[in-house]
Amino acid sequence: MDLLSAPGVVDELGIGVIRDTFADEMFPGISTIQTRAKYFTVTALLIRRYQTEELKKRQPRAFETYLAEEELRCRITLVERAPEALGVIGGSFGSRTDRDVIRRASSVYWAGLRLFGIVSPDDLSLAEFSRRISGGREAFAALFNGTKEEAGDDVDAEHRSGLPRVEVPEIAGDYWKELSIGLTREEAEFLRDRIRQRQPQSVLAHLLGNGGRMEALADIDTFEVFAESDLAKHIPDAALRNAVVHARDFWRIMEGAHIRYNWQLQDRFGDDGGRESMQEHWETWLAGMPGLPASWSTDFMWALVKKQNRSASRPTQKFIKGWIAQVASGCRDLALCDEVVRSQECAIKRNRARLREGNKQSVNDWIGLGTIDYRFIQVRQIIRDIRDGLGTKGAADA
């Protein structure tokens, strides 16, 4: 809720499908609501502990109940051991047991656990995983009964077996008692290796390739800066380099549509100061965008959408194509530019559209996306956690 309430977060013009396409291509398994790398490993370790400890009890808890209670217990331990630790999910609740987050870490990190091969098969939702392991001790034991001899050198054997499984790092005997939001060295190595093994054709794996890249990433604040950096320019895979460039160019192009959206809002509902400010914003953008970037390919963008098995609605396809055409022409027809934007907002928001006929309201601040960072901030934090874990036996909490 805090993220959604921040300026420049809500997707008023419906371009999220393209944003997410680029983000998934570059940084698979990462989402905007992830906070720290620890939750990848601690969730897997909780699943393993269910088999090794909980199922030995006379009356073991149901898996979903166990997971909810143990995740809450982890939150309390993390808060009590390091009250100032950053990124503890539910940390604002402190040590309270009567309050907890609605979406727990196991849900937030589940897609990454699947994509990184930490849980398998990789097509199971958390709910389906829970159902499959709830058939009794014998069914759940299938998670761990496979041996390295069965799989041999075939890393995909575990997935083809159809049995739910989990991979975990080695941990010390006092791991749960000394639980920290920082990764141990074993956890950091485990997570780095799983990502590089399972998602080798990704920017995420490239950045985890060596300590120098991880260290350089720490000094980069935005995706825009990253896209211009040597880190991006030296990605060995040409298609990935192209994805980074197109992700950068996509927002450069579509930022103009969001400026025209806010220009229209200010023109209809704002004051003189707001209109003047937005006009200056538009002129600055237009001066830097005399046409489409030389590197841009609309076909490449749509091919990537298809590759990621995503689809944009017809109004959104029409809007994006229409706006790209206006940018290609230098945005000479402002009336047509504004109509492309207005039509899209009305098509996707209908009676909630601010630019609909007859609407009356006041406008103070910028409305809609202010930038797109493609989950870069979350990626940087997770890579920083892995870097810190590799550098010390137990990384600092904050």
N, C-alpha and C positions, 0 to 999 in steps of 0.2 A: 504493500500500500504506500509506503514511503517513496519507493521508486516511481510508482505511477503518479504520485502527486507532485513530483518534481517537474519544473518547467522543461519543455522540450522532450517529453517522454511519450505522450499519447500520440498514436499514429492517426491523425485526423484525415489523411488523404489515402490511406490504405495501401501503402507501399511495403508493408511489413513482410509480405511473402518474398519479395526480392531481397530485402535486408537479411532475412533468415536463410535464404538460399546461399548467399555469399558467406554468411557466418558459419553455416554447417559445412560448407566446402573447406573453409580455412581452419576452423576450430571445432571439429566434431566432438560431441560429448560435453561441451561447455554451454551453460545457460546463464542468463542475466541474473538469476536469483541464487546462484552458487556463491559461496563466500570464501571458503578455504579448502585446500586440497585434502585436508585430514578426513573429510567426510566420505571420500571415496574409499579409503582404507578402513576406517572405523566401521562403516556400514557392512563391508565384507566380513570384517572380523566378528561383528555381532552375529551375522548369519552363521559363521563357523562355530561360534561359541554355543549357539542354540543346539547344534548337533552334539557337541562334545560335553556339554554340561546340562543344559535344560532337559534334554530327552532322557537323561539318566535318572531324573526325579520320578517319584511315584506318580505324581500328578503334574506333568509338564504343562506349562501354559500354551495356549494356542499361539502359533507363530506371530500373527498380527498383534496379539496382546503383548507378547514378549517384546516385539520390536518397539512398540509404542512406549512401553514402560522402561526399557533399557535405553532408548534414545533420550528420554527425559532424565534418566539417571546420569547419562553422560553429560548432558547440559549442565546439571547441577554440579558435577565434579569439575567441569571446566571452569565454571563461574567461581566456585569456591577456591580453586587452586590459583586462578589468575583473574581476578575481578575486572582488570582492564584489558583482557585479551580481546583482540579485534576479530570480528567475524564469527563469533559463537552464535549459532542459530538458536533463537529464543533467549539470548543472553539478557534481554531487557526484563525478563521475568525473574531473573536471579535464581534463588534457591526454592522458589515456590513450586509446590507440587500440584496445586489446584489450577494452574494456568499453564498453557503450552501452545505452541504454534499450531496452526491448522494444517499446514503442509510441512511434514517432517523431512529431515535430511534424506532419509531413504527414498522418498518420492522425488525430491529435487535432484538427486544425483543418480537416479536409476538409469536414465538414458546413457549417461557416461559409463556406468558400470557395465552395461551391455555392450556399448561400442568399443570399450577397451578390453573386452573379453574377460572381465573379472567375474561376471556371472554369465552363465550360458544355459541353454541356447540363447542367442542374442535377439530372438524375436518374442521373448516373453515379457509381458508387462509385470509390474510388481504384484498386481492382483492375481495374475495367472501363476506366477512363481509361487505365491502363497498358497494357492489352491493345490498346486502339484505337490507341495511338500506337506500338506495337511492331511495326507492319507494314512498317517501312522508312522511309527518309528522306522519300519522297513522301507516305506516309500521315501522318507526323508534321507535315510542313510545312503540312498543312491547319489546324493550330492557329493559324497566323499569316497565312495567305494572304488571308483576308477583309479587305476595305478598308472605310473609312467610307462610301465611295460605295455599296457593296453594301448596307449596312445602312440608310443614310439616317438618318432620324430615328426609325426603329423600333428601340427598344432591345432588343426580343425577337427580332430577325431572326437573331442569332447562335445563339440557342437552337433556333429552328425548323430551322436548316440541318442539324442532326444532327452537325455536325463538332465535335470537341473543340477548345476554344479557351481561352485564358487572357488576362486583362487584368492589366497591371502599371503601377506608377507610374514616373515618370521618375527615373533615378538618376544620380549623378555617376560619373565614370570611376574614382574610387578607392573606390567603395562597398564592394566586398568586402574590400579591404585594411583599410578603416577601419570594418568592421562593428561596430555597437553594438546593444545590446538596445533602445535608445530609437529612436523613429521620427524620420526626417527630416521636414521640413515637407511635402515632396512625398508621402511615404508617408501621413502623417496626413490630408492633404486627400483623397488617393485613397481611403483606407479609410472615412473619414467619408462621403464622397459615395456610395460604393458601397452602404454600409449604408442610407443615407437613400433612395437611389433604388430599391433592391431590396426593402427591408423598411420601407416608409413607415408602415404601420399597425402599429407596434410601439412599446413603451416605449423600447426601445433607440434607435430613430431620433429619438424625441421628445427624449431626453436629449442627443443630439448636435446638437440644433437650433441652439444658440448657446452661446457661451463661458460665459455666466452660469449656465446649467444645469449645464454640465460642472464649473464651479468649485463650485457649491453641492453637487453630489453628493459631492465629496471630503470634506465634513464630516459625511457620514452613514455610520454604522457598520453598520447592520443593515437588513434588508428591512422589519422591523416599523416602524422609525423612518421609513424612506423612504415607506411606505404612508400614514403620517400627515402627511407633509411637504407643503409647498406645491408642490413639484416634481410630486408625484403628483396632488394635487388640481387642478392646472392643466393636466393632460393634456387636449387639446381633444377627443379622441375619447371619447365616452361609454362605448362598449363596452370600451375599454382601461381607462378609469378603473374600470369595474365589475370588470374582471378583476383589477386590483390589489387592490381592496377584498375580493373573494372569495378571492384568494390569502391575504391577511392573515387573513380570518375562518376559512378552512379549517384553518389550523394552530391558531388559537385554540380551535376546536371539537375537533379531533383530538388536541390536547395532552392533554386529559382522558383519552382512551383510553390514551395512553402512560403517564400517571400511574397509572391503574388497573392496567395491566400490571405496572409496577414495584411497586405496592402489593402485588399478589398474590405476586410473587417474594419480596418482603421478608417477607410474612406466612408463606410456606411455608419459605423457606430463610434468611432474614436473622436479625438479632439485634434486641433491643429498641430500640436506637438507630436502626437502619435503618427499623424499622416506624414509630417515632414521627416520624422525619423525613419519611417518605413520606406519613403521615397529614396532617401539616402542609401538605405540598405540595398534596395533594388539596383540603384545605379552602380554601387560598388560591385555587386555580383555580376551585373551585365558587363562591366568593363573587363572583368576577369574571365568572362565566358562569351567571347565573340562568335562562337560556334561550338560544335561538338569537338571534344578532344581528339587529336589525331589517332590516339590509341584505342578509341572507343569502337566497339562492335556490338550492335543490338542483337545480332544473331548469336553471338557468344553468350550474352546474358540469358536469352531464352533457352539456349541449349543447356545451360547450367541448371536452370529451373527444372527442365525435363529430367536431367541426370539425377537431381535430388528428389525426384518423384513428387514435386510440388506443382501446384497449378494456381494461376491467378484468375480471378473472376473476369468475365467479359468486360464489365465497366473498367476494372483496373487495367486490363490489357489495353483497352482503348485509351485510357488516360495516359499511361506511360508512353505508348506509341505516339499519342498526340502531342505530349509535352516534348518528347525527344525531337519531333518534327519542328516544333516551334523554336527550340534551341538551335537546331541545324540551320534555320533561316535567320538566326540572329535576333529572334523575338521582336521582329519589326512590327507585328500586328498585336498591340497590347490588348485590344478588345478580345481578340481570339484567344490569346494567352489566358486571360481572365475567365473566358467561357469554358476553356478546357478544365481549369481548376474548379470552377463553380459546379460544373456538371458532375465531376467526380465526387465532390463532397455530397451533393444532393443524391447521387446514385447510391452511395454506400451508407449514408446516415439518414436519408429520407426526412421524416418529420423532425429529426434532431439536428438537421443541417443548419448551421448558423447563417449561411448565405441563401437560404430559401426565401422565397417571396413572402413578404408580410412579417418576417421575423424582426423583433425589436429587442435590443439588448445593449449593454455597455461593454466595452473592451478596454482593458488596461494593459495587459502583458501579452507577450508572444504566445500564440496558441499553436499546438502541434509540435512535430519533431523539430528540434533545433540543430541536431546533428545525428549522425549514425556512426557508432563506434564498433559495431559488429562483435560485441562482447569482449572487446579488447581489454577493458579494465579487469574483467574477471580472469581472462587468460593470463594477464600480467601477474595477478596475485597468485594464481595457482602455480605458475612457473617459478615465481619467487619462493613459494613454499617448498617446492621441490629442490630448488637451488640451495636454500638454507638447510634443508634436511641432508643433502649430500655433503654440505660443508661441515656439519657438526653432528654429533651423536643424537642430540635432541635440540631442535631449533627453538628459538625464543618464542614466547607466546604472543608478543605484539611487535 
